[in-house]
């Protein structure tokens, strides 16, 4: 994956998913939260996030990959990480058709790449939500990064797939 230079949207995305625990530095208390913090550090290296952007990634549990915002939320009770991938803000004139299209596409997403489309109630942005076991070793990190890459590809495809619907405006 090609990282985007700069980390323009981490605070915005951290606010959108404000129910998440803070994962960075001193606020990391449980072993699971520390494992997520460690995973984010390793993902920064694997996805070649610039050194200057890594602190923001660790502080907000959000990174920009290939121009797409990705947020991470630890579900401690399950040992899974929720991965939120921004698809964008749908044009109002075609949003209902686009939502139907997203639901139809759920039937064709290959296993184990299970992602649930959602709409954030306040921002109205379309988000793909995936659930991945929290890896604790290098092999798991590589699998997680591959899954993350697939999520980004699906979001990118959705952004460009339906031009007759007006597409998805990810710039807003």
N, C-alpha and C positions, 0 to 999 in steps of 0.2 A: 504494500500500500504506500502511496505517496503521501506523506504528511503535508498539511497545509502550513505554510509559514505563518507564524502568528497564531494566537489562540483567541480569536475574536469573540466567541460566544460562551465561554465557560461560565461566567457569572449569570448570564441570562438563563442558561440551561440549568445551572444549579438552583436558581430561583424557581424555574418551572417545576422541577422535581424536588421541591423544598422539604418533602417528607423524608428524604434520605438522611442517613447518618453522615456526619462529617468524618472523613476517612484519613485526613492528613495529620502528620506530625503528632503533636501533643494530645489531640482529641481521640487518637486511636487507642482504645483500651483493651478490647477483647482480642483473644488470639485470632478469631475469624476476621475481625476488622484489620488487624495487623497483616494477615495473609492477603486481604484485598489491597491494602496499601503497597505491599511487596509486589503483588501482581501488576498494579498500575505502574510501578517503577520499571518492572521488566517489560511491560507492553510499550512503554516510552522508548526503550532501547530497540525492541523488535520492530516497531513501526517507525523508527527513526524520527521521533519527535525531537525538535531542536532543544538543546540544553536549556536555553532561555525560557522555554515554554513548559518545562517539566514541573516546576513548582506549582503553576496554575493547574495543571492536570491533577497533581496530588492533592492540592487544596480543595478542588471542586469536584473531583471524580468525573470530569468531563474532558474530552479531547476532540479536536478537529482532525478528521481523517478524510483525505480526498475531498475536502470542502464540505464534509458532512459532520454535523455535531453528533457525538456519541456520549451518552451519560451512563454511569454505572451505579447500581444500588445493590448493596449487600443485603440479602435476606438471611440473616444469621440462623434463624430457626431451621432452614432447609439446607444451608451450605451452598446455595445457588446465588449467582449474580444475575440481577436483572440488567439487561442491556437495552437502553432506549436509543433508537436511531432516528434522527430527524429526517422526515421526507419533505416537509415544507408546509406552507400555508396554501390550501387549495383556493382556486378562484371561486368566489361565492356562486357564480352562475352555473358551475358544473360540479359543486362539491357532492351532491347526492349521487350523481352518476359515478363519480370517482370512488365514493365509499362502496358502492355496489361492486365496482370493478375490483377493489381491494379484497372484498369478501370472496368474490369468485376466484381470485388468484390464490387464496388460501388452499384451495383444493390441489394446486399444482406445485406448491413449495415442497421440495424433496426432503425426506426424512434424512438426517435428524435436524435439518435446518428449519425448525419450527419457529415461526415468528407470528405474533398476533398484532394486527394493525389496530391502532387506537387513535383517538382524537383527544388531545389535551383540552379539558373543558374551558380553561381561561384563555389560552392562546389560540385555540382552534387549529393548531398545527397537527398534521398527521405524523404519527410516530409508530415505528415498528418496535415491538417489545419482544425480546428474546430472553430465554432462561437458560443459563449455562452453569454447570457445576464449577465451583471455585477451584481452579487448579493450584497445586502446591509443588509442582516440579516442572522441569524444563520441557518434558514431553507434553504435559498438560498445557503449559504456556503456548507451545507451538499449535496445539489443537485449538486453543482459545483464540489465538491470533488468526488462524485459518477461518474459524467460525465468524469472527468479527469481520474479516475480509468479505465473506459471503453475505453478511448482513449489509455491508456498505454497497456491494454490488446490487443487491435487491433494491435498496433505496434508490440508487442511481438509475436502475432500470425503471422503477416506478415514476421517477421524476421525468423521464423522457418518453415513456411508453404511450401515453394517451394525449397526443397533441390536439386531437379533435375535441377534447374536453377542456382545453386551455392549459393542460399540463399542471404541474405543481410548481408554485412560485416559491422556491427555497431561498430567494434573496431577501424576502421580507421577514 
